[in-house]
Amino acid sequence: MTRRRKLRPEEQELWQQVARSADPLHKRPVRKPDAGEGAPKPLSGEKPAPRDPLSPFAMGERALPRTQTHVFPKTTADHLHEAPVSMDAKAFTKLKRGKLVPEARLDLHGMTVDHAHGALIQFILGAQMRGFRLVLVITGKGQREDPYDPMPRRRGVLKTQVPMWLKMAPAASAVLQVSEAHRKHGGEGAYYVYLRRRR
C-alpha cells in the first residue's frame, strides 16, 4: 500500500487555484484545512474573478441539423405525381377523381414483358385511330416484397415499365398524359392514359 505524500507549498497553491476555477458537481460545505496541515497562505490582493450568470439556453440549439442518412429511390407513382400536367386542368381534376370513364381498357395481367410491350403499343395506337381520348391500362400492383427474401428482386415489372414505354416512340406521339387510376378503376394497379386528338 503506497502512502500519499504531502504536497509542497507551491503544489498546494497551484491546486487551490485549480479548485477555485472549478464548479462543484454537488454543493457540499468546504472543509478548511487545519493549521498543522500546511494550508497555503492566500495570495495578497488576489480575489477570485466573478463568474458570469448563466444565460438562458435551449437544449441542442447549437447542434448541427441532422442530415438524412437514407435516400430512398422514387417510385413510379412519385414520378407520375411530379410530372407536369399537359392536358386541360379541369379534365385532369375529373380524371384524378375518377369522374371520367375510360373508353377502352387493356389488361396486361399474366403477360411476359415482350408480349405486354407489343400489346400496349398496338392498343394505344389503335385507340387513337378510333378517336378515343381516355383508355385504361391494367398492370396489376405486382408481387409484394418478401421480407425473408435474401436477395432484392424487382417487383411489379409491368407497373414500372408501362409508363416508360408510353414516353417512348411510337406511343409517345399519341399520349398526352399518364396518371395512376382512381380506386374504382384499379388504383395503384392501373393507369389512365389520356390520348392526343388524331390529326
C-alpha positions in Angstrom: 0.0 0.0 0.0 1.5 3.3 -1.1 1.4 6.3 1.2 0.3 9.6 -0.1 3.0 12.2 0.1 2.2 15.7 1.3 2.0 18.5 -1.3 4.8 21.1 -1.3 3.6 24.7 -0.7 3.9 25.6 -4.4 1.9 22.5 -5.4 -0.7 23.3 -2.8 -1.0 26.8 -4.1 -1.4 25.6 -7.7 -4.1 23.1 -6.5 -6.0 25.8 -4.8 -6.1 27.9 -8.0 -7.5 25.0 -10.0 -10.0 24.2 -7.3 -11.3 27.8 -7.2 -11.8 27.8 -11.0 -13.8 24.5 -11.0 -17.6 24.2 -10.4 -18.5 21.5 -7.9 -21.0 18.8 -9.0 -22.7 18.7 -5.7 -22.7 21.7 -3.3 -21.0 20.5 -0.1 -19.6 22.5 2.7 -15.9 23.0 2.1 -13.7 21.8 5.0 -11.0 24.2 5.8 -7.6 22.5 6.4 -6.2 22.6 9.9 -3.2 24.9 10.6 -1.0 21.9 11.0 -1.8 20.5 7.5 0.3 23.1 5.8 -2.5 25.2 4.4 -1.3 27.7 1.8 -1.3 31.4 2.6 -3.8 33.4 0.5 -2.2 35.4 -2.2 -2.0 39.1 -1.4 -4.6 41.2 -3.1 -5.9 38.3 -5.3 -9.7 37.8 -5.4 -11.5 35.1 -7.4 -12.9 36.5 -10.7 -16.7 36.8 -10.5 -18.4 34.3 -12.8 -21.0 35.5 -15.4 -24.5 34.4 -14.6 -25.7 31.5 -16.9 -27.6 32.9 -19.9 -30.8 31.1 -20.9 -30.5 28.4 -23.5 -32.4 25.6 -25.1 -31.1 22.1 -25.3 -29.5 21.3 -28.6 -29.8 24.9 -30.0 -26.2 24.9 -31.3 -26.4 21.3 -32.6 -25.9 20.9 -36.3 -29.1 19.8 -38.2 -29.2 16.1 -38.8 -28.8 15.0 -42.4 -31.0 12.3 -43.9 -29.0 9.1 -43.9 -31.3 7.1 -46.2 -32.2 8.4 -49.6 -34.9 6.2 -51.0 -35.4 5.9 -54.7 -38.5 7.5 -56.1 -41.3 5.1 -57.1 -43.1 5.2 -60.4 -46.1 6.8 -58.6 -43.8 9.6 -57.4 -42.5 10.3 -60.9 -46.1 10.5 -62.2 -47.2 12.9 -59.4 -44.3 15.2 -60.2 -44.9 15.2 -63.9 -46.3 18.4 -65.3 -50.0 18.4 -66.4 -50.2 18.5 -70.2 -53.9 18.2 -70.5 -56.8 20.5 -69.6 -56.6 21.2 -65.8 -60.4 20.7 -65.3 -60.4 17.5 -67.2 -57.3 16.3 -65.2 -59.1 17.1 -61.9 -62.0 15.0 -63.1 -59.7 12.3 -64.2 -57.9 12.1 -60.8 -61.3 11.9 -59.0 -62.4 9.0 -61.2 -65.2 11.1 -62.9 -64.1 10.3 -66.4 -65.0 6.9 -67.8 -62.3 5.1 -69.9 -63.5 4.3 -73.4 -61.3 1.2 -73.7 -59.2 -1.0 -71.4 -56.2 -3.3 -71.8 -55.4 -5.9 -69.2 -51.7 -7.0 -69.2 -52.0 -9.5 -66.3 -50.1 -12.7 -66.9 -48.2 -11.4 -70.0 -44.5 -11.5 -70.4 -42.6 -8.2 -70.8 -42.1 -8.7 -74.5 -45.7 -9.7 -75.2 -47.0 -6.8 -73.0 -44.9 -4.2 -74.8 -46.3 -5.2 -78.2 -49.8 -5.4 -76.9 -49.6 -2.0 -75.3 -48.2 -0.2 -78.4 -50.9 -1.8 -80.6 -53.6 -0.9 -78.1 -52.6 2.8 -77.7 -52.1 3.4 -81.5 -55.4 1.6 -82.3 -57.3 3.6 -79.6 -56.0 6.9 -81.0 -57.0 5.8 -84.6 -60.5 5.1 -83.3 -60.7 8.6 -81.8 -60.7 7.5 -78.1 -59.4 10.1 -75.6 -59.1 8.1 -72.3 -58.1 4.5 -72.0 -57.2 2.3 -69.0 -54.2 0.1 -68.9 -54.2 -2.5 -66.1 -50.8 -3.8 -65.0 -51.5 -5.1 -61.5 -49.8 -4.0 -58.4 -47.0 -6.6 -58.7 -45.9 -9.1 -56.0 -45.4 -7.8 -52.5 -41.9 -7.5 -51.1 -40.9 -10.7 -49.3 -39.1 -9.6 -46.1 -37.4 -13.0 -45.9 -36.0 -12.9 -49.4 -32.2 -12.9 -49.0 -31.8 -11.1 -52.3 -33.7 -8.0 -53.5 -35.8 -8.7 -56.6 -37.7 -6.4 -59.0 -41.4 -6.5 -58.2 -44.2 -5.2 -60.4 -42.1 -5.1 -63.6 -45.1 -4.1 -65.8 -46.2 -1.4 -63.4 -42.8 0.1 -63.7 -42.3 -0.4 -67.4 -45.7 0.8 -68.8 -45.2 4.5 -68.0 -41.7 4.3 -69.5 -43.0 2.6 -72.7 -45.6 5.3 -73.0 -43.0 8.0 -73.0 -41.0 6.4 -75.9 -41.8 6.2 -79.6 -44.0 5.2 -81.2 -46.5 5.6 -78.3 -45.2 9.0 -77.1 -46.7 10.8 -80.1 -50.2 9.5 -79.2 -50.0 10.0 -75.4 -50.8 13.4 -73.7 -50.9 12.4 -70.0 -50.3 9.3 -67.9 -51.8 9.1 -64.4 -52.4 6.5 -61.7 -56.0 5.3 -61.9 -58.7 6.0 -59.3 -59.6 3.2 -56.9 -62.8 2.4 -58.7 -60.7 1.8 -61.9 -57.9 -0.2 -60.3 -56.0 2.3 -58.2 -52.3 1.5 -58.0 -52.7 -1.4 -60.3 -53.8 0.6 -63.3 -53.0 3.7 -65.3 -55.2 6.3 -67.1 -53.7 7.1 -70.5 -55.1 10.3 -72.0 -54.6 10.4 -75.7 -54.0 13.3 -78.1 -56.6 14.0 -80.7 -55.8 12.4 -84.0 -54.6 15.0 -86.6 
